[in-house]
Amino acid sequence: MRAVRVSEDFVPISEFKAQAAEWLRKLSADDVPVGGTRNGRPAGVLLSPGAFDALTERARFVAAVSDGLRDADAGRVHTHAAVVRR
């Protein structure tokens, strides 16, 4: 997924609604998020299903690593030998 370009990938909600099929086609073809604005302010972002899955998978991975680091810092760890014995 390439970086979002505000000049190209953010559109007023009214324009998005009028051309929804075209924006969804572009979203699928280019895998580029589309941002919608209301009154010139960001109102939301639409992602392809693949981009959404990748983003949430990455977030879960980062959370799991963070949890593991907190456990290690708190001493909640097991040696390799203890795990093998069990």
Phi and psi restraints in degrees (value plus and minus 20) as a CYANA .aco file:
   2 ARG   PHI    -100.6   -60.6
   2 ARG   PSI     146.2   186.2
   3 ALA   PHI     -85.7   -45.7
   3 ALA   PSI     128.7   168.7
   4 VAL   PHI     -94.9   -54.9
   4 VAL   PSI     114.5   154.5
   5 ARG   PHI    -128.5   -88.5
   5 ARG   PSI      93.7   133.7
   6 VAL   PHI     -76.4   -36.4
   6 VAL   PSI     -59.7   -19.7
   7 SER   PHI     -87.3   -47.3
   7 SER   PSI     -44.3    -4.3
   8 GLU   PHI    -130.5   -90.5
   8 GLU   PSI     -52.4   -12.4
   9 ASP   PHI    -127.5   -87.5
   9 ASP   PSI     -17.7    22.3
  10 PHE   PHI    -132.9   -92.9
  10 PHE   PSI     107.8   147.8
  11 VAL   PHI    -154.3  -114.3
  11 VAL   PSI     133.4   173.4
  12 PRO   PHI     -81.6   -41.6
  12 PRO   PSI     124.1   164.1
  13 ILE   PHI     -74.2   -34.2
  13 ILE   PSI     -59.7   -19.7
  14 SER   PHI     -81.9   -41.9
  14 SER   PSI     -60.0   -20.0
  15 GLU   PHI     -87.9   -47.9
  15 GLU   PSI     -60.7   -20.7
  16 PHE   PHI     -81.0   -41.0
  16 PHE   PSI     -65.5   -25.5
  17 LYS   PHI     -81.3   -41.3
  17 LYS   PSI     -60.5   -20.5
  18 ALA   PHI     -88.7   -48.7
  18 ALA   PSI     -49.1    -9.1
  19 GLN   PHI    -144.7  -104.7
  19 GLN   PSI      16.0    56.0
  20 ALA   PHI     -77.4   -37.4
  20 ALA   PSI     -64.0   -24.0
  21 ALA   PHI     -80.9   -40.9
  21 ALA   PSI     -62.3   -22.3
  22 GLU   PHI     -87.1   -47.1
  22 GLU   PSI     -61.9   -21.9
  23 TRP   PHI     -85.3   -45.3
  23 TRP   PSI     -59.3   -19.3
  24 LEU   PHI     -87.0   -47.0
  24 LEU   PSI     -56.4   -16.4
  25 ARG   PHI     -82.9   -42.9
  25 ARG   PSI     -65.6   -25.6
  26 LYS   PHI     -82.4   -42.4
  26 LYS   PSI     -60.8   -20.8
  27 LEU   PHI     -80.2   -40.2
  27 LEU   PSI     -65.0   -25.0
  28 SER   PHI     -89.8   -49.8
  28 SER   PSI     -62.3   -22.3
  29 ALA   PHI     -91.7   -51.7
  29 ALA   PSI     -63.5   -23.5
  30 ASP   PHI    -119.2   -79.2
  30 ASP   PSI     -31.2     8.8
  31 ASP   PHI      32.0    72.0
  31 ASP   PSI      23.8    63.8
  32 VAL   PHI    -132.0   -92.0
  32 VAL   PSI     105.3   145.3
  33 PRO   PHI     -81.4   -41.4
  33 PRO   PSI     128.8   168.8
  34 VAL   PHI    -136.2   -96.2
  34 VAL   PSI     105.7   145.7
  35 GLY   PHI    -121.8   -81.8
  35 GLY   PSI     119.5   159.5
  36 GLY   PHI    -130.0   -90.0
  36 GLY   PSI     122.6   162.6
  37 THR   PHI    -137.1   -97.1
  37 THR   PSI     129.6   169.6
  38 ARG   PHI    -148.0  -108.0
  38 ARG   PSI     103.6   143.6
  39 ASN   PHI      35.5    75.5
  39 ASN   PSI      16.5    56.5
  40 GLY   PHI      58.1    98.1
  40 GLY   PSI     -17.0    23.0
  41 ARG   PHI    -133.7   -93.7
  41 ARG   PSI     125.6   165.6
  42 PRO   PHI     -76.4   -36.4
  42 PRO   PSI     113.3   153.3
  43 ALA   PHI    -140.1  -100.1
  43 ALA   PSI     -41.9    -1.9
  44 GLY   PHI     155.3   195.3
  44 GLY   PSI     148.8   188.8
  45 VAL   PHI    -154.3  -114.3
  45 VAL   PSI     115.3   155.3
  46 LEU   PHI    -128.7   -88.7
  46 LEU   PSI     107.8   147.8
  47 LEU   PHI    -135.1   -95.1
  47 LEU   PSI     134.9   174.9
  48 SER   PHI     -89.3   -49.3
  48 SER   PSI     137.1   177.1
  49 PRO   PHI     -77.0   -37.0
  49 PRO   PSI     -59.5   -19.5
  50 GLY   PHI     -84.6   -44.6
  50 GLY   PSI     -62.0   -22.0
  51 ALA   PHI     -86.1   -46.1
  51 ALA   PSI     -59.6   -19.6
  52 PHE   PHI     -83.2   -43.2
  52 PHE   PSI     -65.6   -25.6
  53 ASP   PHI     -80.7   -40.7
  53 ASP   PSI     -64.3   -24.3
  54 ALA   PHI     -83.0   -43.0
  54 ALA   PSI     -61.3   -21.3
  55 LEU   PHI     -85.8   -45.8
  55 LEU   PSI     -65.5   -25.5
  56 THR   PHI     -90.6   -50.6
  56 THR   PSI     -54.7   -14.7
  57 GLU   PHI     -83.9   -43.9
  57 GLU   PSI     -62.8   -22.8
  58 ARG   PHI     -83.5   -43.5
  58 ARG   PSI     -61.9   -21.9
  59 ALA   PHI     -82.6   -42.6
  59 ALA   PSI     -61.4   -21.4
  60 ARG   PHI     -84.4   -44.4
  60 ARG   PSI     -59.9   -19.9
  61 PHE   PHI     -83.4   -43.4
  61 PHE   PSI     -67.4   -27.4
  62 VAL   PHI     -81.5   -41.5
  62 VAL   PSI     -60.3   -20.3
  63 ALA   PHI     -83.7   -43.7
  63 ALA   PSI     -60.9   -20.9
  64 ALA   PHI     -85.7   -45.7
  64 ALA   PSI     -61.4   -21.4
  65 VAL   PHI     -84.3   -44.3
  65 VAL   PSI     -63.1   -23.1
  66 SER   PHI     -81.6   -41.6
  66 SER   PSI     -62.0   -22.0
  67 ASP   PHI     -81.1   -41.1
  67 ASP   PSI     -63.4   -23.4
  68 GLY   PHI     -83.2   -43.2
  68 GLY   PSI     -61.0   -21.0
  69 LEU   PHI     -85.2   -45.2
  69 LEU   PSI     -59.4   -19.4
  70 ARG   PHI     -83.5   -43.5
  70 ARG   PSI     -61.8   -21.8
  71 ASP   PHI     -81.5   -41.5
  71 ASP   PSI     -63.7   -23.7
  72 ALA   PHI     -83.2   -43.2
  72 ALA   PSI     -63.7   -23.7
  73 ASP   PHI     -82.7   -42.7
  73 ASP   PSI     -52.2   -12.2
  74 ALA   PHI    -108.2   -68.2
  74 ALA   PSI     -20.0    20.0
  75 GLY   PHI      63.0   103.0
  75 GLY   PSI     -10.0    30.0
  76 ARG   PHI    -107.8   -67.8
  76 ARG   PSI      50.3    90.3
  77 VAL   PHI    -153.4  -113.4
  77 VAL   PSI     142.9   182.9
  78 HIS   PHI    -147.6  -107.6
  78 HIS   PSI     123.7   163.7
  79 THR   PHI     -92.3   -52.3
  79 THR   PSI     139.3   179.3
  80 HIS   PHI     -79.4   -39.4
  80 HIS   PSI     -63.1   -23.1
  81 ALA   PHI     -81.8   -41.8
  81 ALA   PSI     -60.4   -20.4
  82 ALA   PHI     -85.2   -45.2
  82 ALA   PSI     -58.2   -18.2
  83 VAL   PHI     -88.3   -48.3
  83 VAL   PSI     -61.7   -21.7
  84 VAL   PHI     -83.2   -43.2
  84 VAL   PSI     -62.5   -22.5
  85 ARG   PHI     -80.3   -40.3
  85 ARG   PSI     -60.3   -20.3
